Amino acid sequence: MTDHSPIDAADLTAQLVRCPSVTPEEGGALVLLQELLEGAGFACTRVDRGGISNLYARWGEKNHAKTFGFNGHTDVVPLGPIEDWQHAPFGAEIEDGFMYGRGSTDMKSGVAAFAAAAMDFVRQTPPDGAVVLTITGDEEGDALDGTTALLDWMDESGETMSVCLVGEPTCPDHMGQMMKIGRRGSLSAWFTVEGVQGHSAYPHRAKNPLSAMARLMDTLASHELDQGTEHFDASTLAVVNIDTGNPATNVIPAKSSACVNIRFNDDHSGASLSDWLRAEAAKVDEAFGTKTQVEIKISGESFLTPPGELSDLIGRAVLAETGVQPELSTTGGTSDARFVKNHCPVVEFGLVGKTMHAVDERVEVEQIHQLKGIYSRILQDYFA
């Protein structure tokens, strides 16, 4: 007789935490998920690319007009100094109501909660539609062969999602507090200013790249990019590095380098900001007689899923299970939602993220059960 007992999401979280899946290692996490999902009737495909392990799982008809999707990751960040941990990083030890371990918050608990909710749902009340899970092993890395590989494969194979929920930790302080309906874009720019080396006693014989760099960095950091938009806070620019590698006090160096990071809202694009950065560098070169090379990496563009059916669906489920009406937010860093938004409407909701990436990362066990309840209600309401 087939056992259709409800799946314990906390127990599944513990099993996943015990898989040492530091990017890019799979660690057994996707193997475990595939076995469980196939046992519940999901058709599973490994979509590995570039040494990264990814899993696609679908219950129901391919390309159904009503397909609820979930995106998550089982890879985790490195441990840091192991001696600083008070609990085994991959032990999933439970103490005072908390489960400890790398990935317990970010985001093996989210993956476990949705997988458990989905398996229970299709077994107990098979919907007229499809449920899809896209689970990557490359969210914490370069993200070149993770969710992007899954989406590329889906396009090639005719697999679709009507909407998608990303299970990242979204609540700053308490359960149910916040969902993400968009994210700011992210851009990093590296500047290398070349001048002419000389003696510091005769600065007129040199072209000091440090003076040029100081001007450039001050200009960029002092500039107000915007004052925020309807759904986004003001864009920010941070100078994160300035370096010359010059130990001498009597030498003007020939070269200086620096890096800035910009988190930008929907007033901008990566291209428009890139043009601005290069233009400001050119102005400084003209003033100082230097030559500046600029390299730019755009990690993701800003995006917004306008408030509507999907955010309302999630908000109702969160309110019903927690008594809290979640705030609609676009704050924080980047997530794989920046890739999913090109495929279908996407919203993020998950646990409290206070300890993610921290030593002794931990999750309140009761919140895992609560999250499964929220995800279960979302599925039930979506297919109602």
C-alpha positions in Angstrom: 0.0 0.0 0.0 1.3 3.4 -1.0 2.1 5.7 2.0 0.6 9.2 1.5 1.3 10.5 4.9 2.1 14.2 5.0 5.8 14.9 4.5 7.6 16.5 7.4 9.3 19.6 6.0 11.6 20.1 8.9 12.9 16.5 8.6 13.4 17.1 4.8 15.3 20.3 5.7 17.5 18.4 8.0 18.3 15.8 5.3 19.2 18.6 2.9 21.4 20.4 5.4 23.4 17.2 5.9 24.3 17.3 2.2 27.6 19.3 2.0 26.6 21.2 -1.1 28.9 24.2 -1.1 28.8 25.7 -4.6 29.5 24.1 -7.0 29.3 20.7 -5.2 25.9 18.9 -5.5 26.5 17.1 -2.2 23.6 14.7 -2.7 20.9 17.3 -2.2 19.4 17.1 -5.7 19.7 13.3 -5.8 17.6 13.2 -2.6 15.0 15.6 -4.0 14.8 13.8 -7.3 14.1 10.4 -5.6 11.4 11.9 -3.4 9.7 13.9 -6.2 9.7 10.9 -8.6 8.1 8.9 -5.8 5.3 11.4 -5.8 4.8 11.2 -9.5 6.9 14.1 -10.7 8.8 13.7 -14.0 12.4 14.8 -13.2 15.2 15.8 -15.5 18.7 16.7 -14.5 19.8 19.9 -16.4 23.5 20.0 -15.6 25.7 22.5 -17.4 29.2 23.8 -16.9 29.9 21.5 -13.9 26.8 22.7 -12.1 23.9 20.4 -11.1 20.3 21.5 -11.6 17.0 19.7 -11.3 13.7 20.2 -13.2 10.6 18.4 -11.8 7.1 18.6 -13.2 3.8 17.0 -12.0 1.0 17.2 -14.6 0.7 18.0 -18.2 3.6 19.6 -20.0 3.0 23.2 -21.1 -0.4 23.4 -19.3 -2.0 26.8 -19.3 -2.2 26.7 -15.5 1.3 25.8 -14.3 2.6 26.9 -10.9 6.3 27.1 -10.7 8.8 27.3 -7.8 12.5 28.3 -8.0 15.1 27.6 -5.4 18.6 26.5 -4.7 20.4 23.8 -2.7 23.9 25.2 -3.0 25.3 27.1 0.0 28.1 29.6 0.7 31.4 28.4 2.2 31.6 27.9 5.9 34.2 30.4 6.9 36.5 29.6 9.9 35.2 26.2 11.0 36.5 26.9 14.5 34.0 29.7 14.9 31.0 27.3 14.6 29.5 26.1 17.8 27.4 23.5 15.9 28.4 21.1 13.2 27.9 23.1 9.9 26.3 20.1 8.2 24.8 18.5 11.3 21.3 19.9 11.3 21.4 19.8 15.1 18.3 21.1 16.9 18.7 23.1 20.0 16.1 25.3 21.8 13.8 25.1 18.8 16.3 26.0 16.2 17.9 23.9 13.5 21.6 24.7 12.9 23.6 24.3 9.8 24.8 25.9 6.6 21.8 26.4 4.3 19.2 25.9 7.0 17.9 29.4 6.3 19.3 30.1 2.8 17.5 28.2 1.5 17.2 24.5 2.0 14.3 25.1 4.3 12.4 26.9 1.6 13.1 24.2 -0.9 12.0 21.5 1.6 8.9 23.4 2.5 7.7 23.8 -1.1 8.7 20.3 -2.1 6.8 18.8 0.9 3.8 21.0 0.2 3.8 20.1 -3.5 4.1 16.4 -3.0 1.3 16.4 -0.4 -0.8 18.5 -2.7 -0.6 16.4 -5.8 -1.1 13.2 -3.9 -4.1 14.4 -1.9 -5.9 16.7 -4.3 -4.5 16.3 -7.8 -5.0 19.6 -9.6 -6.2 20.4 -13.1 -2.9 21.8 -14.1 0.8 21.3 -13.4 3.3 22.0 -10.7 7.0 22.7 -11.5 10.1 22.9 -9.4 13.3 24.4 -10.8 16.1 23.8 -8.3 19.7 24.9 -9.0 23.1 24.3 -7.5 24.5 27.7 -8.6 22.6 30.5 -7.0 25.4 31.4 -4.6 28.1 31.2 -7.3 28.4 33.0 -10.6 24.9 31.9 -11.6 26.0 31.3 -15.2 24.9 27.7 -15.3 22.2 27.5 -12.7 18.7 28.9 -13.1 19.7 30.3 -16.5 20.6 26.7 -17.7 17.2 25.5 -16.4 15.3 28.3 -18.3 17.4 27.8 -21.4 16.5 24.0 -21.3 12.8 24.9 -20.7 12.7 27.1 -23.8 14.3 24.4 -25.9 12.0 21.7 -24.5 8.7 23.6 -24.6 8.4 23.6 -20.8 6.7 26.6 -19.2 5.6 28.1 -16.0 2.5 30.4 -15.8 3.8 32.1 -12.6 6.7 31.4 -10.3 7.4 31.7 -6.6 11.0 32.0 -5.5 11.6 30.7 -2.0 14.4 33.0 -0.8 14.3 34.3 2.8 12.4 37.6 2.4 11.4 38.5 6.0 13.8 40.8 7.9 12.6 40.3 11.4 9.5 38.1 11.8 7.5 35.5 9.8 5.2 36.9 7.1 6.7 40.4 7.2 7.7 40.9 3.6 7.5 39.5 0.0 9.6 40.7 -2.9 7.8 41.9 -6.0 11.0 43.0 -7.7 14.7 43.6 -7.2 17.1 46.4 -7.8 19.7 45.9 -10.6 23.3 45.4 -9.7 26.4 46.6 -11.5 30.1 46.6 -10.7 32.7 48.8 -12.4 36.4 48.5 -12.3 38.6 51.6 -13.1 42.3 51.5 -14.0 43.8 55.0 -14.2 47.2 55.2 -16.0 49.4 58.3 -15.5 53.1 58.9 -15.5 55.4 57.8 -12.7 57.6 60.4 -11.1 59.4 61.8 -8.0 57.0 63.2 -5.4 59.2 66.2 -5.0 58.6 67.1 -8.6 54.9 66.4 -9.2 54.8 68.6 -12.2 57.0 66.1 -14.1 54.5 63.3 -13.4 50.9 62.6 -14.1 49.4 61.5 -10.8 46.8 58.8 -11.3 45.8 59.0 -7.7 44.7 62.6 -8.0 42.6 61.7 -11.0 41.2 58.6 -9.2 40.3 60.7 -6.1 38.4 63.1 -8.3 36.6 60.4 -10.2 35.6 58.5 -7.1 34.4 61.6 -5.3 32.4 62.6 -8.4 30.7 59.2 -8.6 30.1 58.8 -4.9 28.7 62.4 -4.5 26.3 62.1 -7.4 22.6 61.6 -6.6 21.4 59.0 -9.0 17.8 59.5 -8.2 15.4 60.0 -5.3 13.6 56.6 -5.6 10.6 55.6 -7.6 7.1 54.3 -6.8 8.2 50.8 -5.8 11.9 51.3 -5.3 14.2 53.1 -2.9 16.8 55.5 -4.2 19.7 53.9 -6.2 23.0 53.7 -4.4 26.7 53.8 -5.5 29.4 52.5 -3.1 33.2 52.8 -3.6 34.3 49.4 -2.5 38.0 49.4 -3.4 40.9 51.8 -4.2 44.4 50.4 -4.6 47.8 51.5 -5.9 50.2 48.9 -4.6 52.7 51.6 -3.9 54.8 51.3 -0.7 57.1 54.2 -1.3 56.4 57.7 0.0 58.6 59.5 -2.5 57.2 58.0 -5.7 54.1 59.1 -7.6 52.8 55.8 -9.0 52.0 55.2 -12.7 48.7 53.4 -12.1 45.8 53.2 -9.7 42.7 51.0 -9.6 39.3 51.2 -8.0 35.9 49.5 -8.0 32.4 50.7 -7.4 29.1 48.8 -7.0 25.8 50.3 -8.0 22.4 49.0 -6.9 19.8 50.7 -9.2 16.1 51.1 -9.5 13.8 51.2 -12.6 14.9 54.8 -13.3 18.0 53.3 -14.9 19.4 50.4 -17.0 22.7 48.8 -16.9 23.5 50.4 -20.2 22.6 53.9 -19.2 24.7 53.7 -16.0 27.6 52.3 -18.0 27.5 55.2 -20.4 27.5 57.6 -17.4 30.4 55.9 -15.7 32.5 56.0 -18.9 31.6 59.7 -19.5 32.7 60.7 -16.0 36.0 58.8 -16.5 36.6 60.6 -19.8 36.0 64.0 -18.1 38.6 63.2 -15.5 41.1 62.1 -18.1 40.7 65.3 -20.0 41.3 67.3 -16.8 44.3 65.3 -15.6 45.9 64.0 -18.8 45.4 60.4 -17.7 44.0 57.4 -19.4 41.3 55.3 -17.8 40.2 51.8 -18.7 36.7 50.9 -17.5 35.4 47.3 -17.1 31.7 46.8 -16.2 29.8 43.7 -15.2 26.0 44.0 -15.0 24.8 41.2 -12.6 21.1 41.9 -13.3 18.7 44.6 -14.4 16.1 46.0 -12.0 12.6 44.5 -12.5 9.1 44.7 -11.0 6.2 42.3 -11.0 3.4 44.9 -10.6 1.1 44.2 -7.6 -1.8 42.1 -8.8 -3.0 38.5 -8.9 0.2 36.7 -7.9 1.2 39.0 -5.0 -2.5 39.0 -3.8 -2.5 35.2 -3.9 0.7 35.0 -1.8 -0.4 37.8 0.5 -3.8 36.0 1.3 -2.0 32.8 2.1 0.6 34.5 4.4 -2.2 36.4 6.2 -4.2 33.3 6.7 -1.3 31.3 8.1 0.5 34.0 10.1 -2.0 36.8 10.8 0.5 39.2 9.1 -0.1 41.1 5.9 3.2 41.1 4.1 4.7 44.3 2.9 5.4 44.5 -0.9 9.1 45.2 -1.2 12.0 45.5 -3.7 14.8 45.9 -1.2 17.8 43.7 -0.7 20.4 42.2 -3.1 19.9 40.1 -6.2 18.3 36.7 -6.5 17.6 34.3 -9.3 14.2 36.0 -9.7 16.1 38.3 -12.0 16.3 35.5 -14.5 12.9 34.0 -14.0 11.2 37.4 -14.6 12.1 37.0 -18.4 10.0 33.8 -18.4 6.9 34.6 -16.3 5.6 36.8 -13.5 7.6 36.1 -10.3 7.3 36.9 -6.6 9.6 35.9 -3.8 8.5 34.8 -0.3 10.3 32.8 2.3 11.6 32.7 5.9 13.2 35.2 8.2 16.7 35.7 6.8 18.6 37.1 9.8 21.3 34.3 10.0 21.8 33.5 6.3 25.5 33.3 5.4 26.4 33.7 9.1 28.4 31.4 11.4 25.9 29.0 13.1 23.3 29.7 10.5 20.0 28.5 12.0 16.2 28.4 11.4 13.4 28.2 13.8 11.9 24.7 13.3 8.3 25.9 13.8 8.8 28.4 10.9 9.6 25.6 8.5 6.2 24.0 9.3 4.6 27.4 9.0 6.2 28.0 5.6 5.0 24.7 4.3 1.5 25.7 5.5 1.8 28.9 3.5 3.0 27.2 0.4 0.3 24.6 0.7 -2.4 27.2 0.9 -0.9 29.1 -2.1 -1.1 25.9 -4.2 -4.7 25.1 -3.1 -5.9 28.7 -3.8 -4.1 28.9 -7.1 -5.8 25.7 -8.5 -9.1 26.3 -6.7 
